[in-house]
């Protein structure tokens, strides 16, 4: 296998979600790239949706998947509960 082979790790609808995943992976040493992020944000206004792809090296795909699974399994939360907690801590 060549080091330059790439794998699409996932396809997303939200550029924000793609940036979150990218940050999480890069913080754990996995290089990744977002494909179609700009196209989706521009063409979305015309009713056209482009899938945003998160791409990693094939050699790191299994590690990347494990990182995403472990991070999000341990962070099951209700966003409204977190907002309430945050607001209470500010006061």
Secondary structure, DSSP 8 states (H G I E B T S, - for coil): --TT-EEEEEEES-HHHHHHHHHHHHHTT--EEEESHHHHHHHGGGT----EEEEEEGGGHHHHHHHHHHHHHTT---HHHHHHHHHHHH-
